Amino acid sequence: MGILDLFLQSSSSISLLGALLVLLLIYLISSSSFSSHNEGKEPPGPRPLPILGNLLQLDLEKPYNTLLKLSKTYGSVFTVYFGPQKVVVLAGYKTVKEALVNHAEEFGDRGAVQIVEDFNSGHGVLWSNGESWKEMRRFALTNLRDFGMGKKASEDKIIEECEHLLEVFRKFKGKAFDTSQPMNYAVSNIICSIVYGSRFEYDDPEFTSLVDRTNINIQLVGSPSVQVYNMFPWIGKLISVKKEVVAIGVANKEQNLQLFGRLKETLNPQMCRGFVDAFLVRKQNLEESGISNSYFHDHNLMQTVINLFAAGTDTTATTLRWGLLFMAKNPKIQDQVREEVSREIGSRNVQAEDRRNLPFTDAVIHETQRLASILPIAVPHKTSQDITFQGHFIKKGTTVFPLLTSVLHDESEWERPHSFYPAHFLDKDGKFVKRDAFMPFSAGRRVCLGESLARMELFLFFTTLLQHFRFTPPPGVSEDELDLTPRVGFTLSPSPHKLCAVAVCEQ
């Protein structure tokens, strides 16, 4: 009996052989259409396998690293297949700016992600498209500003929250602790005060569970397992992480429904407390006018609030944690910040207008955002129409990944792209200077709608903390031993670590 006969006796082997023959057949049939070159018209890229695409070449824990490497080979506009999904990647400052700013309309739609589609169904302000997105973004921007985003009202809320956060840090009395939860709670309270109309205590289980679940979900959504699910949704039942994401999503919706219910019971149309109140009043007015098919419905309210809550909590809190970690890692830079803050402010409360007198501190905050690059790949875009871009033809409906980390670490734009170097944002006289390639909030039509709030939070929280504490590694750990490896997730947060916050009076 030959080897082939023995091989074919196994039913599992027969199944495997059959599967391989099917894959080979699909490859032969589709190779020309699946090619990323398409007769030289479309952006170049590595040749994909049938079904799998370029999956075997991707580091799913850090896909942005793979895309950076591919950009060195294929240029600033290239194609890669995430499983069967074709994605055009944009790399480098000039290319990303040209696409998102100069061709904002063509690259302005939002790309779909399966795990998000399972919940959003086209609603909300972050993942939606068309008229619904325009209406929700316009309403969100107007009302977030009305409730203080980027204004004195927000500043007062942040200064008040700084006092609560300082009190938490003081309780550790200089001992090492994890800054994650208190930082998340403090930052989340700012968006809560704008969205719900009130802040929460850090020991309120309703509040802490909502914040903790949201942050866990952001990590899970960026996990390799969920990325595989996004490529091949039909294997969803086999992925336990997907079930966890679903459970968290359901719990967060139920908790928001309870919050909405309480706000409805005490709603006063003449005195809106926050975004939810304003939305409910608009919805009520439209219904009373006989308009029942507007975009102001319960699904858009739920998804927009969830979008605002997640975006308003994770990114700013994560950036602040990176900032404190960089300070502990670079004590000389920390000393310069603390000296500048002490000289210009003293012991009074930090105010937003102090920024212009604290150029070095401002530069350190910007450099933190640049080097940490917490959103290495912008939330996916999608082309709204056919476009020829930098000589490459890109079809309408193509998913586009603006590679923001390639902008923030662009070697042609930054003197020391891979080092913590605040001088990137200072001129020869020590004055703060803006840099065109500073793009942590993305750009164009889909630029972060909370940018002004985030900028104010970063300045007030960071400066206040450095005014009152000196941050050091835990006992027995040197600055060199502090790990700057980011944690896997949709955003890049620091790996779990502890720091000591030594109060100024204790030194």
RODO-2510 file (C-alpha; in nm, 4 decimals, decimal comma):
residues 507
     n   res          X          Y          Z
     1     m     0,0000     0,0000     0,0000
     2     g     0,1446     0,3355    -0,1029
     3     i     0,1884     0,6445     0,1152
     4     l    -0,0912     0,8221    -0,0727
     5     d    -0,3302     0,5314    -0,0022
     6     l    -0,2484     0,5416     0,3699
     7     f    -0,2969     0,9200     0,3716
     8     l    -0,6359     0,8996     0,2053
     9     q    -0,7636     0,6385     0,4554
    10     s    -0,7882     0,9093     0,7210
    11     s    -1,1163     1,0989     0,6956
    12     s    -0,9570     1,4030     0,8553
    13     s    -0,6792     1,3916     0,5993
    14     i    -0,9348     1,3648     0,3187
    15     s    -1,1118     1,6704     0,4576
    16     l    -0,7848     1,8582     0,4779
    17     l    -0,6870     1,7590     0,1247
    18     g    -1,0294     1,8646    -0,0001
    19     a    -0,9991     2,1989     0,1722
    20     l    -0,6565     2,2537     0,0195
    21     l    -0,7870     2,1670    -0,3279
    22     v    -1,0751     2,4140    -0,2829
    23     l    -0,8329     2,6860    -0,1728
    24     l    -0,6106     2,6135    -0,4712
    25     l    -0,9104     2,6330    -0,7067
    26     i    -1,0218     2,9637    -0,5537
    27     y    -0,6678     3,0945    -0,5860
    28     l    -0,6450     3,0040    -0,9547
    29     i    -0,9834     3,1574    -1,0310
    30     s    -0,9407     3,4742    -0,8291
    31     s    -0,5679     3,5435    -0,8476
    32     s    -0,6001     3,8103    -1,1129
    33     s    -0,8867     3,9933    -0,9422
    34     f    -0,7356     3,9512    -0,5949
    35     s    -0,4042     4,0978    -0,7001
    36     s    -0,3272     4,4229    -0,5240
    37     h    -0,1707     4,5617    -0,8416
    38     n    -0,4688     4,5364    -1,0793
    39     e    -0,2569     4,6090    -1,3895
    40     g    -0,0623     4,8801    -1,2081
    41     k    -0,3609     5,1111    -1,1453
    42     e    -0,4323     5,0396    -0,7808
    43     p    -0,1881     5,0938    -0,4917
    44     p     0,0831     4,8262    -0,4744
    45     g     0,1237     4,5846    -0,1872
    46     p     0,2207     4,2311    -0,0888
    47     r     0,0447     3,9631    -0,2896
    48     p    -0,2449     3,8207    -0,0848
    49     l    -0,3447     3,4592    -0,0388
    50     p    -0,7036     3,3592    -0,1171
    51     i    -0,9333     3,4148     0,1813
    52     l    -0,6429     3,4731     0,4219
    53     g    -0,5187     3,7791     0,2382
    54     n    -0,1971     3,9009     0,4054
    55     l    -0,2980     3,7639     0,7457
    56     l     0,0143     3,5490     0,7781
    57     q     0,2332     3,8588     0,7359
    58     l     0,0527     4,0699     0,9980
    59     d     0,1462     4,1055     1,3615
    60     l    -0,2065     4,1160     1,5028
    61     e    -0,0840     4,2362     1,8420
    62     k     0,0864     4,5351     1,6811
    63     p    -0,0475     4,5628     1,3252
    64     y     0,0787     4,9202     1,2982
    65     n     0,4376     4,7890     1,3154
    66     t     0,3739     4,5585     1,0199
    67     l     0,2159     4,8426     0,8234
    68     l     0,5125     5,0701     0,8991
    69     k     0,7503     4,8053     0,7640
    70     l     0,5373     4,7516     0,4540
    71     s     0,5387     5,1264     0,3859
    72     k     0,9183     5,1100     0,3589
    73     t     0,8782     4,8597     0,0744
    74     y     0,5620     4,9734    -0,1040
    75     g     0,5552     5,3473    -0,0396
    76     s     0,3205     5,5874     0,1334
    77     v     0,0044     5,4532    -0,0366
    78     f    -0,0256     5,0766    -0,0472
    79     t    -0,2747     4,7908    -0,0300
    80     v    -0,2917     4,5142     0,2266
    81     y    -0,5592     4,2493     0,2773
    82     f    -0,6888     4,1878     0,6288
    83     g    -0,8291     3,8454     0,5454
    84     p    -1,0637     3,9021     0,2498
    85     q    -1,0975     4,2770     0,3242
    86     k    -0,8981     4,5091     0,1056
    87     v    -0,7445     4,8051     0,2914
    88     v    -0,5504     5,0990     0,1518
    89     v    -0,2947     5,2309     0,4007
    90     l    -0,1774     5,5931     0,4070
    91     a     0,1661     5,6535     0,5635
    92     g     0,3683     5,9648     0,6402
    93     y     0,2657     6,3220     0,7199
    94     k     0,2394     6,4574     0,3649
    95     t     0,0294     6,1670     0,2382
    96     v    -0,2061     6,1540     0,5383
    97     k    -0,2573     6,5305     0,5312
    98     e    -0,3183     6,5349     0,1562
    99     a    -0,5825     6,2639     0,1889
   100     l    -0,7659     6,3746     0,5041
   101     v    -0,7403     6,7533     0,4559
   102     n    -0,6988     6,8251     0,0843
   103     h    -0,9342     6,5403    -0,0156
   104     a    -1,1496     6,5462     0,2972
   105     e    -1,4713     6,4674     0,1094
   106     e    -1,3356     6,1678    -0,0819
   107     f    -1,1703     6,0118     0,2249
   108     g    -1,4342     6,1311     0,4719
   109     d    -1,6602     5,8287     0,5203
   110     r    -1,6206     5,5877     0,8114
   111     g    -1,5032     5,2339     0,7436
   112     a    -1,6925     4,9406     0,8918
   113     v    -1,5557     4,7107     1,1632
   114     q    -1,7593     4,3977     1,2322
   115     i    -1,7399     4,4027     1,6135
   116     v    -1,8597     4,7642     1,6096
   117     e    -2,1313     4,6994     1,3518
   118     d    -2,2703     4,4311     1,5822
   119     f    -2,3605     4,7098     1,8286
   120     n    -2,3791     5,0410     1,6454
   121     s    -2,5875     4,9423     1,3430
   122     g    -2,4901     5,2708     1,1768
   123     h    -2,5922     5,4903     1,4701
   124     g    -2,3989     5,7297     1,6925
   125     v    -2,1392     5,9911     1,6035
   126     l    -1,8139     5,7956     1,5710
   127     w    -1,8932     5,5039     1,3382
   128     s    -2,1879     5,6382     1,1361
   129     n    -2,2057     5,7839     0,7842
   130     g    -2,4330     5,9982     0,5702
   131     e    -2,6989     6,2341     0,6996
   132     s    -2,7250     6,0603     1,0363
   133     w    -2,3545     6,1241     1,1031
   134     k    -2,3766     6,4853     0,9862
   135     e    -2,6790     6,5516     1,2075
   136     m    -2,5301     6,3835     1,5156
   137     r    -2,1874     6,5458     1,4765
   138     r    -2,3398     6,8901     1,4268
   139     f    -2,5663     6,8451     1,7308
   140     a    -2,2858     6,6991     1,9435
   141     l    -2,0424     6,9804     1,8612
   142     t    -2,2999     7,2516     1,9293
   143     n    -2,4157     7,1069     2,2578
   144     l    -2,0753     7,0024     2,3892
   145     r    -1,9709     7,3645     2,3399
   146     d    -2,2924     7,4881     2,5012
   147     f    -2,2130     7,2758     2,8065
   148     g    -1,8651     7,4153     2,8336
   149     m    -1,6311     7,2139     2,6103
   150     g    -1,3132     7,4192     2,5795
   151     k    -1,4642     7,7124     2,7713
   152     k    -1,4468     7,8541     3,1247
   153     a    -1,7226     7,6187     3,2408
   154     s    -1,5115     7,3178     3,1448
   155     e    -1,2058     7,4732     3,3008
   156     d    -1,3861     7,5117     3,6340
   157     k    -1,5007     7,1471     3,6203
   158     i    -1,1473     7,0255     3,5492
   159     i    -0,9935     7,2387     3,8259
   160     e    -1,2508     7,0977     4,0699
   161     e    -1,1753     6,7437     3,9525
   162     c    -0,8031     6,8064     3,9971
   163     e    -0,8664     6,8555     4,3689
   164     h    -1,0420     6,5199     4,3943
   165     l    -0,7582     6,3485     4,2049
   166     l    -0,4913     6,5126     4,4212
   167     e    -0,6674     6,3831     4,7302
   168     v    -0,6585     6,0267     4,5960
   169     f    -0,2871     6,0525     4,5154
   170     r    -0,2118     6,1941     4,8620
   171     k    -0,3726     5,8922     5,0303
   172     f    -0,0902     5,6700     4,9035
   173     k     0,1589     5,8816     5,1032
   174     g     0,4405     5,8377     4,8543
   175     k     0,4016     5,4591     4,8237
   176     a     0,3919     5,2943     4,4815
   177     f     0,0456     5,2575     4,3235
   178     d    -0,1213     5,1996     3,9881
   179     t    -0,2429     5,5317     3,8463
   180     s    -0,4920     5,3701     3,6045
   181     q    -0,8206     5,3795     3,7924
   182     p    -0,7959     5,7203     3,9626
   183     m    -0,6822     5,8780     3,6355
   184     n    -0,9631     5,7111     3,4423
   185     y    -1,2229     5,8204     3,6988
   186     a    -1,1022     6,1810     3,7077
   187     v    -1,0994     6,2222     3,3303
   188     s    -1,4277     6,0358     3,2882
   189     n    -1,5970     6,2703     3,5320
   190     i    -1,5339     6,5623     3,2961
   191     i    -1,7200     6,4015     3,0059
   192     c    -1,9857     6,2780     3,2511
   193     s    -2,0501     6,6316     3,3748
   194     i    -2,0969     6,7463     3,0146
   195     v    -2,2996     6,4463     2,8930
   196     y    -2,5070     6,3550     3,1983
   197     g    -2,4906     6,6898     3,3787
   198     s    -2,3142     6,5688     3,6935
   199     r    -1,9927     6,4107     3,8213
   200     f    -1,9690     6,0907     4,0273
   201     e    -1,7755     5,9900     4,3372
   202     y    -1,4802     5,7589     4,2766
   203     d    -1,6348     5,4926     4,5009
   204     d    -1,9770     5,4998     4,3283
   205     p    -2,0116     5,1397     4,1995
   206     e    -2,2421     5,2464     3,9151
   207     f    -1,9814     5,4902     3,7884
   208     t    -1,6713     5,2786     3,8463
   209     s    -1,8219     4,9715     3,6804
   210     l    -1,9150     5,1759     3,3718
   211     v    -1,5644     5,3239     3,3454
   212     d    -1,3861     4,9948     3,4161
   213     r    -1,5957     4,8011     3,1624
   214     t    -1,5402     5,0670     2,8974
   215     n    -1,1634     5,0532     2,9408
   216     i    -1,1591     4,6736     2,9346
   217     n    -1,3621     4,6792     2,6136
   218     i    -1,1176     4,9162     2,4449
   219     q    -0,8403     4,6676     2,5181
   220     l    -1,0427     4,3690     2,3996
   221     v    -1,1564     4,5326     2,0751
   222     g    -0,7898     4,5679     1,9768
   223     s    -0,6994     4,2086     2,0662
   224     p    -0,5815     3,9631     1,7983
   225     s    -0,8871     3,7414     1,8579
   226     v    -1,1322     4,0205     1,7841
   227     q    -0,9321     4,1266     1,4777
   228     v    -0,9625     3,7727     1,3439
   229     y    -1,3383     3,7896     1,4126
   230     n    -1,3585     4,1169     1,2186
   231     m    -1,2009     3,9412     0,9200
   232     f    -1,4042     3,6218     0,9482
   233     p    -1,7340     3,6944     1,1328
   234     w    -1,8620     3,3426     1,0739
   235     i    -1,6198     3,2081     1,3397
   236     g    -1,7621     3,4416     1,6054
   237     k    -1,9076     3,1593     1,8147
   238     l    -1,5607     3,0126     1,8561
   239     i    -1,4062     3,3312     1,9972
   240     s    -1,4581     3,3716     2,3711
   241     v    -1,3281     3,7304     2,3713
   242     k    -1,6093     3,8258     2,1345
   243     k    -1,8612     3,6973     2,3878
   244     e    -1,6972     3,9107     2,6562
   245     v    -1,7158     4,2193     2,4352
   246     v    -2,0859     4,1518     2,3746
   247     a    -2,1524     4,1068     2,7470
   248     i    -1,9789     4,4338     2,8302
   249     g    -2,1683     4,6156     2,5567
   250     v    -2,5006     4,4882     2,6857
   251     a    -2,4165     4,5840     3,0448
   252     n    -2,3131     4,9366     2,9422
   253     k    -2,6349     4,9848     2,7452
   254     e    -2,8468     4,8699     3,0383
   255     q    -2,6637     5,1050     3,2738
   256     n    -2,7095     5,3983     3,0374
   257     l    -3,0794     5,3177     3,0051
   258     q    -3,1080     5,3511     3,3825
   259     l    -2,9243     5,6851     3,3737
   260     f    -3,1445     5,8086     3,0875
   261     g    -3,4541     5,7018     3,2781
   262     r    -3,3595     5,9091     3,5822
   263     l    -3,2769     6,2096     3,3648
   264     k    -3,6130     6,1813     3,1855
   265     e    -3,7996     6,1793     3,5169
   266     t    -3,6400     6,5075     3,6228
   267     l    -3,6155     6,6692     3,2788
   268     n    -3,6727     7,0453     3,2657
   269     p    -3,6746     7,1698     2,9015
   270     q    -3,5967     7,5211     3,0238
   271     m    -3,2820     7,4129     3,2075
   272     c    -3,0837     7,1380     3,0360
   273     r    -2,8125     6,9898     3,2565
   274     g    -2,6112     6,8219     2,9836
   275     f    -2,6008     6,6591     2,6404
   276     v    -2,8590     6,3901     2,7232
   277     d    -3,1118     6,6495     2,8384
   278     a    -3,0593     6,8538     2,5228
   279     f    -3,1067     6,5459     2,3040
   280     l    -3,4251     6,4442     2,4871
   281     v    -3,5682     6,7952     2,4512
   282     r    -3,4898     6,8044     2,0775
   283     k    -3,6469     6,4598     2,0315
   284     q    -3,9561     6,5669     2,2273
   285     n    -3,9959     6,8899     2,0287
   286     l    -3,9693     6,7083     1,6969
   287     e    -4,2285     6,4505     1,8016
   288     e    -4,4669     6,7232     1,9181
   289     s    -4,4260     6,8853     1,5765
   290     g    -4,5349     6,5589     1,4124
   291     i    -4,1866     6,4676     1,2892
   292     s    -4,1363     6,1022     1,3782
   293     n    -3,8691     6,0001     1,1256
   294     s    -3,5853     6,2273     1,2424
   295     y    -3,2378     6,1144     1,3457
   296     f    -3,3170     6,2065     1,7058
   297     h    -3,4201     5,8628     1,8252
   298     d    -3,3232     5,6356     2,1142
   299     h    -3,0645     5,4371     1,9170
   300     n    -2,8719     5,7492     1,8159
   301     l    -2,8873     5,8808     2,1724
   302     m    -2,7511     5,5560     2,3147
   303     q    -2,4693     5,5130     2,0646
   304     t    -2,3655     5,8785     2,0674
   305     v    -2,3429     5,8810     2,4469
   306     i    -2,1443     5,5551     2,4461
   307     n    -1,9116     5,7007     2,1793
   308     l    -1,8606     6,0242     2,3748
   309     f    -1,8102     5,8407     2,7046
   310     a    -1,5503     5,5979     2,5658
   311     a    -1,3600     5,8565     2,3614
   312     g    -1,3800     6,1141     2,6397
   313     t    -1,2372     5,8759     2,8975
   314     d    -0,9756     5,6485     2,7449
   315     t    -0,7601     5,8658     2,5213
   316     t    -0,7000     6,1542     2,7628
   317     a    -0,6505     5,9330     3,0685
   318     t    -0,4108     5,7089     2,8743
   319     t    -0,2098     6,0098     2,7549
   320     l    -0,1814     6,1414     3,1116
   321     r    -0,0579     5,8036     3,2366
   322     w     0,2072     5,8063     2,9622
   323     g     0,3001     6,1581     3,0708
   324     l     0,3620     6,0544     3,4312
   325     l     0,5549     5,7481     3,3171
   326     f     0,7760     5,9603     3,0910
   327     m     0,8397     6,1976     3,3827
   328     a     0,9492     5,9121     3,6086
   329     k     1,1651     5,7820     3,3229
   330     n     1,3207     6,1253     3,2579
   331     p     1,3744     6,2908     3,6000
   332     k     1,5766     6,5829     3,4610
   333     i     1,2922     6,6788     3,2281
   334     q     1,0472     6,6390     3,5166
   335     d     1,2587     6,8745     3,7270
   336     q     1,2496     7,1340     3,4476
   337     v     0,8697     7,1119     3,4324
   338     r     0,8328     7,1411     3,8072
   339     e     1,0747     7,4347     3,8236
   340     e     0,8837     7,6209     3,5500
   341     v     0,5469     7,5539     3,7153
   342     s     0,6793     7,6617     4,0566
   343     r     0,8281     7,9805     3,9132
   344     e     0,5264     8,0873     3,7077
   345     i     0,2337     7,9626     3,9188
   346     g     0,3518     7,8922     4,2700
   347     s     0,0873     7,7309     4,4889
   348     r    -0,2309     7,8755     4,3348
   349     n    -0,4616     7,6710     4,1111
   350     v    -0,3378     7,6134     3,7573
   351     q    -0,5536     7,7892     3,4974
   352     a    -0,5873     7,7399     3,1218
   353     e    -0,4409     8,0839     3,0523
   354     d    -0,1170     7,9766     3,2232
   355     r    -0,0281     7,7691     2,9189
   356     r     0,1284     8,0664     2,7382
   357     n     0,3691     8,1195     3,0308
   358     l     0,4671     7,7507     3,0523
   359     p     0,6254     7,6735     2,7116
   360     f     0,8429     7,3878     2,8378
   361     t     0,5519     7,2200     3,0178
   362     d     0,3371     7,2604     2,7068
   363     a     0,6155     7,1109     2,4947
   364     v     0,6408     6,8098     2,7300
   365     i     0,2656     6,7463     2,7007
   366     h     0,2796     6,7648     2,3209
   367     e     0,5852     6,5397     2,3106
   368     t     0,3996     6,2889     2,5292
   369     q     0,1158     6,2793     2,2777
   370     r     0,3583     6,2495     1,9870
   371     l     0,5823     5,9742     2,1199
   372     a     0,3069     5,7686     2,2880
   373     s     0,0996     5,7786     1,9675
   374     i    -0,1888     5,6180     2,1539
   375     l    -0,4035     5,5831     1,8402
   376     p    -0,1442     5,4407     1,5989
   377     i    -0,4041     5,3754     1,3280
   378     a    -0,6865     5,6260     1,2967
   379     v    -1,0407     5,4916     1,3265
   380     p    -1,0942     5,3409     0,9770
   381     h    -1,1994     5,5687     0,6937
   382     k    -1,3720     5,4745     0,3687
   383     t    -1,3691     5,6404     0,0282
   384     s    -1,7007     5,8091    -0,0564
   385     q    -1,6287     5,7997    -0,4295
   386     d    -1,3728     5,6748    -0,6821
   387     i    -1,0511     5,8741    -0,6588
   388     t    -0,7097     5,8791    -0,8242
   389     f    -0,4737     5,9684    -0,5421
   390     q    -0,0997     6,0162    -0,5913
   391     g    -0,1284     5,8255    -0,9179
   392     h    -0,3183     5,5320    -0,7637
   393     f    -0,6801     5,4464    -0,8380
   394     i    -0,8881     5,3773    -0,5258
   395     k    -1,2461     5,2577    -0,5670
   396     k    -1,5460     5,4001    -0,3871
   397     g    -1,6154     5,2096    -0,0648
   398     t    -1,2534     5,1051    -0,0065
   399     t    -1,1482     5,0899     0,3600
   400     v    -0,8612     5,3290     0,4345
   401     f    -0,6224     5,3184     0,7311
   402     p    -0,4481     5,6522     0,7999
   403     l    -0,1351     5,5405     0,9845
   404     l    -0,1094     5,8179     1,2455
   405     t     0,1997     5,6695     1,4115
   406     s     0,3831     5,7154     1,0799
   407     v     0,2942     6,0858     1,0980
   408     l     0,3932     6,1353     1,4613
   409     h     0,7177     5,9434     1,4073
   410     d     0,7861     6,0625     1,0524
   411     e     1,1658     6,0731     1,0164
   412     s     1,1433     6,3561     0,7627
   413     e     0,9419     6,5743     1,0054
   414     w     1,0926     6,5113     1,3504
   415     e     1,4564     6,5533     1,4561
   416     r     1,4459     6,2625     1,7012
   417     p     1,1294     6,0715     1,6059
   418     h     1,1809     5,7773     1,8412
   419     s     1,3044     5,9636     2,1508
   420     f     1,1332     6,1721     2,4183
   421     y     1,2537     6,5139     2,3064
   422     p     1,0410     6,8154     2,4157
   423     a     1,2655     7,0450     2,2074
   424     h     1,0596     6,9299     1,9080
   425     f     0,8114     7,1966     2,0217
   426     l     1,0512     7,4729     2,1264
   427     d     1,2388     7,7327     1,9250
   428     k     1,5967     7,8503     1,9961
   429     d     1,4611     8,1011     2,2505
   430     g     1,2639     7,8384     2,4417
   431     k     0,9259     7,9536     2,3110
   432     f     0,6588     7,7001     2,2192
   433     v     0,6183     7,6299     1,8467
   434     k     0,3456     7,4369     1,6675
   435     r     0,4425     7,1550     1,4336
   436     d     0,2396     7,0695     1,1242
   437     a     0,3041     6,6975     1,1670
   438     f     0,1516     6,6958     1,5161
   439     m    -0,1655     6,5027     1,4366
   440     p    -0,2720     6,2911     1,7393
   441     f    -0,6382     6,3909     1,6949
   442     s    -0,6373     6,2917     1,3255
   443     a    -0,7486     6,5567     1,0734
   444     g    -1,0145     6,6535     0,8227
   445     r    -1,3868     6,5828     0,8492
   446     r    -1,3361     6,3107     1,1086
   447     v    -1,1003     6,4997     1,3377
   448     c    -1,1717     6,4291     1,7062
   449     l    -1,4711     6,6450     1,8030
   450     g    -1,3480     6,6648     2,1633
   451     e    -1,0018     6,7995     2,0746
   452     s    -1,0417     7,1336     2,2538
   453     l    -1,1667     6,9611     2,5699
   454     a    -0,8862     6,7021     2,5601
   455     r    -0,6210     6,9725     2,5173
   456     m    -0,7531     7,1626     2,8186
   457     e    -0,7739     6,8462     3,0310
   458     l    -0,4208     6,7385     2,9437
   459     f    -0,2775     7,0760     3,0372
   460     l    -0,4698     7,1290     3,3617
   461     f    -0,4421     6,7721     3,4968
   462     f    -0,0761     6,7223     3,4024
   463     t     0,0421     7,0621     3,5246
   464     t    -0,1524     7,0358     3,8503
   465     l    -0,0102     6,6911     3,9246
   466     l     0,3467     6,8077     3,8571
   467     q     0,2829     7,1145     4,0738
   468     h     0,2043     6,8950     4,3759
   469     f     0,4045     6,5740     4,3246
   470     r     0,7317     6,4350     4,2027
   471     f     0,6866     6,1002     4,0282
   472     t     0,9451     5,8268     4,0713
   473     p     0,9757     5,4525     4,0013
   474     p     0,8845     5,2125     4,2849
   475     p     1,1609     5,1382     4,5400
   476     g     1,4247     4,9096     4,3934
   477     v     1,3355     5,0004     4,0328
   478     s     1,5613     5,2329     3,8325
   479     e     1,4476     5,4761     3,5639
   480     d     1,6059     5,2505     3,3026
   481     e     1,3951     4,9563     3,4197
   482     l     1,0632     5,1330     3,3642
   483     d     0,8974     4,9519     3,0733
   484     l     0,7692     5,1704     2,7885
   485     t     0,6254     4,8788     2,5917
   486     p     0,2590     4,9585     2,5162
   487     r    -0,0209     4,7238     2,6079
   488     v    -0,2189     4,5569     2,3282
   489     g    -0,5516     4,7286     2,2628
   490     f    -0,7469     4,9533     2,0276
   491     t    -0,5455     5,2365     2,1839
   492     l    -0,1911     5,2010     2,3154
   493     s    -0,1845     5,2326     2,6924
   494     p     0,1237     5,1764     2,9099
   495     s     0,1899     4,8239     3,0315
   496     p     0,0734     4,7692     3,3928
   497     h     0,3062     4,9571     3,6254
   498     k     0,3223     5,1474     3,9535
   499     l     0,4675     5,4870     4,0377
   500     c     0,5363     5,6792     4,3561
   501     a     0,3777     6,0234     4,3853
   502     v     0,5894     6,2077     4,6419
   503     a     0,4167     6,5225     4,7654
   504     v     0,6203     6,8431     4,7412
   505     c     0,6044     6,9023     5,1194
   506     e     0,7454     6,5519     5,1847
   507     q     1,0694     6,6034     4,9899
***
